[in-house]
Amino acid sequence: MKEKLKELSRDTAIYGISTILSRFLSFILVPFYTQVFRPAEYGIITNVYAFIAFLNVVYLYGMDASYLKYASVKEDNHREIFSTPYLFVLITSIIFSSLFVIFRLPFNDLADIPSENISVSLYVLSILFFDALAVIPFAHLRLLRKAKKFALIKTINIAVNVSLNLILILVYNMGMEAVFISNLAASVLTLILLLPDILANLNLKVDSSILRRMLRFGIPYLPAGLASMIIQVIDRPILLKLTDESTVGIYQANHKLGVFMMLFVSMFQYAWQPFFLNTAKEENAKEIFSKVLTYFILAGSIILVILSLFIEDLIKVKIFGRSIIAEEYWGGLYIIPVILLAYLFNGIYVNFTAGIFIKEKTNMVPYITGAGALANIVINYFLIPSMGMLGSGFAILISYIVMAAGLFIVVSKHYPVNYEYGKIFRIALAVTIVAVLYYTITDLTIAYKFLLLLLFMALLMIFNIINRRELKGISTLILRRKPI
């Protein structure tokens, strides 16, 4: 088990470096946008990307998940297993884009784009097309554990995107369209960089038997993916409907500050999917999965506590007279701990997906994500009128709790794992104690916050959650130091 955990930690570290760098470069755009765009304009950009997220799911309809599942079997016909979903996604992407153009999808109206930015819809369709063609090649790199190449291409994508944003907006004084032109250029370059891998594994044949298997496994991910996107982005349109563009802009800027937990979950997920598909054959696979969940929750809880305590102080630090986000956006800082906790539960959900993949029970996923999406919509409409943007934060949190609980129930029936429930409960108790003290003490100073952090670490020791051996294990999983 030690070697397996080291293997997961190694890939997680590589994906983590690229994800941290990529997210950091992307995060640069948040303070940049808050300085150059009004909250109302930033709210419109956010709304457009909400629609892009929805349509990304439509363009892929679960074929990336299908490829990971069936390519992990390591059958002899690996070229057919790669070519079939790739060519089918290429064909359907052409069809989708053509239909949107022919029937003049009122994208600008739906996304509330001003009439002077009418070309944005064409940029969006182009971004969707090129991004769809890159997903399966990226999955191929993950499956072969070519994490360094994956990381390099992802980092180049973000670097190009950020650089063009700065140049087009600051040098050429372009407005919102610069955001989407930069994204499109980065997407095209990414596909060019992936071309050698695509051509090396491609033959011009769609195997109907493979396609049927993949569609049967992947199609449930279409409604599930749409439901998942609803959870991630529906709060913006609802918030816009119930409040205004400025509130959406402030909410989005502070929501983005949850990037630190999101990147932790993302870097884990990149390594986790190919890891559990390959590890499932091991005799002690379930024992390994149990330990992974404990380490994940422990590391995520430490991140949650540290960021919740200190992120407001960090945001308000001014460098060369400017803070990380403009002062007019500070009114939404109080939602950040809720967003961080929501992403932690999303990571727990990601952990539970192992059993769904292994036992091919993807038909249950739409019901689980659908329940989360329904909860999200209902809670947004229920809480926003009284709580404002904080209501949207709680809606996301409750949605991910519903999804994690639903998936746990299904997986427990089909692929039961004996998780370390006692230790997980004690971690949650330590976080709850610190949270109660944090919200009951008024006028918290930096000194008090450090004391709360020390209390949390002490509770982890007192509750026998971590000891010297566990600390070495966490170091291995997160920092790639000594073996467990």
C-alpha positions in Angstrom: 0.0 0.0 0.0 2.9 2.4 0.7 4.1 2.2 -2.9 0.6 2.8 -4.2 0.1 5.9 -2.0 3.6 7.1 -3.1 2.5 6.6 -6.7 -0.7 8.6 -6.2 1.2 11.4 -4.3 3.8 11.6 -7.1 1.3 12.2 -9.8 -0.8 14.5 -7.5 2.4 16.5 -6.9 3.1 16.9 -10.6 -0.5 17.7 -11.4 -0.5 19.9 -8.4 2.5 22.0 -9.5 0.9 22.6 -12.9 -2.5 23.2 -11.4 -1.2 25.6 -8.8 0.8 27.5 -11.5 -2.1 27.4 -13.9 -4.6 28.5 -11.3 -2.2 31.2 -10.1 -1.8 32.6 -13.6 -5.6 32.4 -14.0 -6.1 34.0 -10.6 -4.0 37.0 -11.7 -6.9 37.8 -14.0 -9.3 38.2 -11.1 -7.6 41.3 -9.5 -6.9 42.5 -13.1 -10.5 42.2 -14.2 -11.7 43.9 -11.0 -9.4 46.8 -11.7 -10.3 47.3 -15.4 -14.0 46.2 -15.5 -16.9 47.5 -13.5 -18.7 45.0 -11.4 -21.6 45.0 -13.9 -19.2 44.2 -16.8 -17.4 41.5 -14.8 -20.8 40.0 -14.0 -21.6 39.7 -17.8 -18.2 37.9 -18.4 -19.1 35.6 -15.6 -22.5 34.9 -17.1 -21.0 34.0 -20.5 -18.6 31.5 -18.9 -21.5 29.9 -17.1 -23.0 29.1 -20.5 -19.7 27.9 -21.8 -19.5 25.5 -18.9 -22.9 24.1 -19.8 -22.2 23.6 -23.4 -18.8 22.0 -22.7 -20.8 19.1 -21.2 -23.0 18.9 -24.3 -20.0 18.8 -26.6 -18.4 15.9 -24.7 -21.5 13.9 -23.4 -19.3 11.7 -21.2 -16.9 10.4 -23.9 -13.8 11.5 -21.9 -15.0 9.4 -18.9 -15.7 6.5 -21.3 -12.3 6.7 -22.8 -10.6 6.6 -19.4 -12.7 3.6 -18.4 -12.1 1.4 -21.4 -8.6 2.5 -22.3 -7.5 1.5 -18.7 -8.3 -2.1 -19.6 -5.2 -2.0 -21.8 -6.8 -4.0 -24.7 -4.7 -4.6 -27.8 -6.8 -2.3 -30.0 -5.7 0.9 -28.2 -5.7 2.9 -31.4 -9.4 2.1 -32.0 -10.2 2.9 -28.4 -8.6 6.3 -28.9 -9.8 7.0 -32.4 -13.5 6.0 -31.9 -14.4 8.6 -29.3 -12.1 11.2 -30.7 -13.5 11.1 -34.2 -17.1 10.8 -32.9 -16.5 13.9 -30.7 -15.0 15.7 -33.8 -18.1 14.9 -35.9 -20.6 15.8 -33.2 -18.8 19.0 -32.4 -19.0 20.1 -36.1 -22.7 19.2 -36.0 -23.4 21.1 -32.7 -21.5 24.2 -33.9 -23.2 24.2 -37.3 -26.7 23.9 -35.7 -26.0 26.8 -33.3 -25.0 28.9 -36.3 -27.8 27.8 -38.6 -30.5 28.3 -36.1 -28.9 31.5 -34.8 -28.8 30.5 -31.1 -29.7 33.7 -29.2 -26.6 33.3 -27.1 -26.0 37.0 -26.7 -29.5 37.5 -25.3 -29.3 34.5 -23.0 -25.9 35.6 -21.6 -27.0 39.3 -21.4 -24.2 40.4 -23.8 -24.5 44.0 -25.0 -25.3 44.4 -28.7 -22.0 46.0 -29.5 -20.3 42.7 -28.5 -22.3 40.6 -30.9 -19.2 38.6 -32.1 -18.7 37.1 -28.7 -21.1 34.2 -29.6 -18.8 33.2 -32.5 -15.8 33.3 -30.2 -17.6 31.1 -27.7 -18.6 28.5 -30.3 -15.0 28.3 -31.5 -13.7 27.9 -27.9 -16.1 25.1 -27.3 -15.1 23.3 -30.6 -11.3 23.4 -29.9 -11.6 22.6 -26.2 -13.7 19.5 -27.0 -11.1 18.2 -29.4 -8.4 18.5 -26.7 -10.2 16.6 -23.9 -9.6 13.0 -25.0 -5.9 13.6 -25.8 -5.5 15.1 -22.3 -7.2 12.0 -20.9 -4.8 9.9 -22.9 -1.8 11.7 -21.3 -3.3 11.1 -17.8 -3.9 7.5 -18.4 -0.3 7.0 -19.6 0.8 8.9 -16.5 2.5 11.5 -18.7 1.8 14.1 -16.0 4.7 16.3 -16.9 3.6 16.8 -20.5 0.0 17.3 -19.4 1.2 19.9 -16.9 3.4 21.7 -19.4 0.6 22.0 -22.0 -1.9 23.2 -19.5 0.5 25.8 -18.1 1.3 27.1 -21.6 -2.5 27.4 -22.2 -3.0 29.6 -19.2 0.1 31.6 -19.8 -0.9 32.5 -23.3 -4.4 33.3 -22.1 -3.2 35.6 -19.4 -0.6 37.3 -21.5 -3.0 38.0 -24.3 -5.6 39.4 -21.9 -3.0 41.9 -20.5 -1.8 42.9 -24.0 -5.2 43.2 -25.7 -6.8 45.1 -22.8 -3.9 47.3 -21.6 -2.1 47.9 -24.9 -4.9 47.8 -27.5 -7.6 49.1 -25.1 -10.0 46.3 -26.1 -13.0 45.6 -23.9 -14.8 42.4 -22.9 -14.1 40.8 -26.3 -10.4 40.6 -25.4 -11.2 38.0 -22.7 -12.8 35.6 -25.3 -10.2 36.2 -28.0 -7.4 35.4 -25.6 -9.2 32.2 -24.5 -9.7 31.2 -28.2 -6.1 31.7 -29.1 -5.0 29.6 -26.1 -7.4 26.8 -27.0 -6.1 26.7 -30.6 -2.5 26.6 -29.5 -3.3 23.8 -27.0 -4.8 21.6 -29.7 -1.7 22.3 -31.9 0.6 21.1 -29.1 -1.5 17.9 -28.7 -1.4 17.1 -32.4 1.7 14.8 -32.2 -0.1 12.6 -29.6 -3.4 12.7 -31.6 -1.8 11.7 -34.9 0.3 9.0 -33.2 -2.8 7.3 -31.9 -5.4 8.1 -34.6 -6.7 6.0 -37.4 -9.6 7.1 -39.5 -12.1 4.5 -38.3 -15.0 4.5 -35.9 -15.5 1.1 -34.4 -19.2 0.7 -33.9 -18.9 -2.0 -31.1 -16.5 0.2 -29.1 -18.7 3.2 -29.7 -21.8 1.5 -28.4 -19.9 0.4 -25.2 -18.6 3.9 -24.7 -21.9 5.6 -25.3 -23.6 3.2 -22.9 -21.1 4.1 -20.2 -20.7 7.8 -21.1 -24.2 9.1 -22.0 -25.4 9.1 -18.3 -22.6 11.7 -17.8 -24.5 14.1 -20.1 -27.4 14.7 -17.8 -25.1 14.2 -14.8 -22.6 16.7 -16.3 -25.3 19.2 -17.0 -26.6 18.9 -13.4 -23.1 19.3 -12.1 -22.7 22.5 -14.2 -26.0 23.7 -12.8 -24.5 23.5 -9.4 -21.4 25.3 -10.4 -22.8 28.1 -12.4 -26.6 28.5 -12.0 -26.1 30.7 -9.0 -24.9 33.5 -11.2 -28.0 33.8 -13.5 -30.3 33.4 -10.5 -28.4 36.0 -8.5 -28.5 38.3 -11.5 -32.3 37.8 -11.7 -32.9 38.4 -8.0 -30.3 41.2 -7.5 -28.2 43.0 -10.1 -25.0 42.8 -12.3 -22.8 44.5 -9.6 -23.8 41.9 -6.9 -23.0 39.1 -9.4 -19.6 40.7 -10.1 -18.8 41.0 -6.4 -20.0 37.5 -5.8 -17.9 36.0 -8.6 -14.7 37.8 -7.6 -15.0 36.4 -4.1 -16.1 33.0 -5.3 -12.9 32.9 -7.3 -10.9 33.2 -4.1 -12.1 29.6 -3.4 -9.6 28.7 -6.0 -7.1 27.4 -3.4 -9.4 24.6 -2.3 -10.6 24.1 -5.9 -7.0 23.6 -7.1 -6.4 21.1 -4.3 -9.4 19.1 -5.4 -8.5 19.5 -9.1 -4.9 18.3 -8.8 -6.1 15.3 -6.7 -8.8 14.5 -9.3 -6.4 14.5 -12.2 -4.3 11.8 -10.5 -7.1 10.0 -8.8 -9.1 8.7 -11.8 -6.3 6.8 -13.6 -4.9 5.8 -10.2 -8.1 4.0 -8.9 -8.8 2.4 -12.3 -5.4 0.8 -12.2 -5.4 0.1 -8.5 -8.8 -1.6 -8.5 -7.2 -4.9 -9.6 -5.0 -4.9 -6.4 -6.0 -7.2 -3.6 -5.9 -4.4 -1.0 -7.5 -1.8 -3.2 -10.3 -0.9 -0.8 -7.9 -0.5 2.1 -5.9 1.9 -0.1 -9.0 3.9 -1.1 -10.0 4.2 2.6 -6.7 5.6 3.6 -6.7 8.0 0.6 -10.1 9.5 1.7 -8.8 10.1 5.3 -5.7 11.9 4.0 -7.7 13.9 1.6 -10.2 15.1 4.2 -7.3 15.9 6.7 -5.3 17.9 4.2 -8.4 19.6 2.9 -9.5 20.5 6.4 -6.1 22.1 7.2 -6.4 24.2 4.0 -10.0 25.1 4.9 -9.0 26.3 8.4 -5.9 28.3 7.4 -7.6 30.1 4.5 -10.8 30.8 6.4 -8.8 32.4 9.2 -6.4 34.5 7.1 -7.6 35.1 3.6 -9.4 38.3 4.5 -6.2 39.8 5.9 -4.3 38.6 2.8 -6.8 40.2 0.4 -6.6 43.6 2.1 -2.9 43.8 1.9 -1.9 46.5 -0.5 1.0 46.2 -2.9 2.0 49.3 -4.8 -1.3 50.8 -3.5 -3.5 48.0 -4.8 -5.0 45.0 -3.1 -5.6 41.6 -4.6 -9.1 42.5 -5.5 -10.4 46.1 -5.7 -11.9 47.5 -2.5 -15.3 47.8 -4.0 -15.4 43.9 -4.1 -14.6 43.5 -0.4 -18.2 43.3 0.5 -18.3 39.7 -0.5 -15.4 38.4 1.5 -17.6 36.8 4.1 -18.8 34.1 1.6 -15.3 32.6 1.1 -15.3 30.1 4.0 -18.6 28.7 2.8 -17.2 28.3 -0.8 -14.0 26.6 0.6 -16.1 24.1 2.5 -18.3 23.4 -0.6 -15.2 22.5 -2.6 -14.0 20.2 0.1 -17.3 18.3 -0.1 -16.9 18.2 -3.9 -13.6 16.6 -3.3 -15.2 13.9 -1.1 -17.7 13.3 -3.9 -14.7 12.8 -6.3 -13.3 10.2 -3.9 -16.5 8.2 -4.0 -16.6 8.1 -7.8 -14.1 5.3 -7.7 -16.8 2.7 -7.0 -19.1 4.1 -9.7 -16.4 3.7 -12.3 -15.2 0.3 -11.2 -18.7 -1.2 -11.0 -19.9 0.7 -14.1 -22.9 2.1 -12.3 -22.9 5.4 -14.1 -26.7 5.1 -14.7 -27.1 6.3 -11.1 -25.0 9.4 -11.5 -27.7 11.6 -13.2 -30.0 11.0 -10.3 -27.4 12.0 -7.7 -26.2 15.1 -9.5 -29.8 15.9 -10.4 -30.7 15.9 -6.7 -27.8 18.2 -6.1 -28.8 20.5 -8.9 -32.4 20.7 -7.8 -31.3 21.5 -4.2 -29.1 24.2 -5.6 -31.8 25.9 -7.6 -34.4 25.7 -4.7 -32.0 26.9 -2.1 -30.8 29.8 -4.3 -34.4 31.1 -4.8 -35.2 30.5 -1.1 -32.1 32.1 0.5 -31.0 34.9 -1.9 -33.9 37.2 -1.0 -33.0 37.1 2.7 -29.2 36.4 2.6 -28.1 37.9 -0.7 -24.9 36.3 -2.2 -24.3 34.3 1.0 -27.5 32.3 0.0 -25.8 31.3 -3.2 -22.8 30.1 -1.3 -24.9 28.0 1.0 -26.7 26.6 -2.0 -23.5 25.3 -3.5 -22.4 23.8 -0.2 -25.6 22.0 0.4 -25.6 20.8 -3.2 -22.2 19.1 -2.8 -23.2 17.6 0.5 -26.3 16.1 -1.2 -24.1 14.7 -4.0 -21.5 13.3 -1.7 -24.1 11.7 0.5 -26.0 10.3 -2.5 -22.9 8.8 -4.1 -21.8 7.3 -0.8 -25.1 5.5 -0.4 -24.9 4.1 -3.9 -21.3 3.1 -3.7 -21.8 1.5 -0.3 -24.3 -0.9 -1.9 -22.2 -1.8 -5.0 -18.6 -1.3 -3.9 -18.5 -1.0 -0.1 -15.3 0.4 1.4 -14.6 0.4 5.2 -13.6 4.1 5.6 -12.0 5.4 8.8 -15.3 6.9 10.1 -14.0 7.5 13.6 -11.0 9.5 12.4 -13.1 11.4 9.8 -15.6 12.4 12.6 -12.8 13.6 14.8 -11.5 15.8 12.0 -14.9 17.3 11.5 -15.3 17.9 15.2 -11.9 19.8 15.3 -13.0 22.0 12.4 -16.4 22.6 14.0 -14.8 23.7 17.3 -12.6 26.2 15.6 -15.4 27.5 13.4 -17.7 28.1 16.4 -15.0 30.1 18.2 -14.2 32.0 15.0 -17.8 33.1 14.5 -18.5 33.8 18.1 -15.5 36.0 18.9 -16.0 39.5 17.7 -13.2 41.8 16.6 -10.8 38.9 15.7 -7.1 40.1 15.6 -4.3 38.3 13.8 -3.0 37.1 17.2 -6.4 35.5 18.0 -6.4 33.9 14.6 -3.0 32.3 15.1 -4.2 31.0 18.4 -7.2 29.4 16.7 -4.9 27.8 14.2 -2.7 26.4 17.0 -5.8 25.2 18.8 -6.8 23.3 15.6 -3.5 21.6 15.2 -3.5 20.7 18.9 -7.0 19.2 18.5 -5.7 17.1 15.7 -3.1 15.7 18.0 -5.4 15.4 21.0 -8.0 13.5 19.0 -5.2 11.2 17.7 -5.9 12.2 14.2 -2.3 12.9 13.4 1.0 11.7 15.0 4.5 11.7 13.7 3.8 8.8 11.4 0.7 10.5 10.0 2.6 13.8 9.5 5.2 11.9 7.4 2.3 10.4 5.4 0.7 13.8 4.8 4.1 15.2 3.8 4.5 12.4 1.3 1.0 12.8 -0.2 1.2 16.6 -0.4 4.9 17.6 -0.6 6.6 14.5 -2.0 9.1 14.1 0.8 9.9 10.9 2.6 8.0 7.6 2.1 5.3 6.7 4.6 
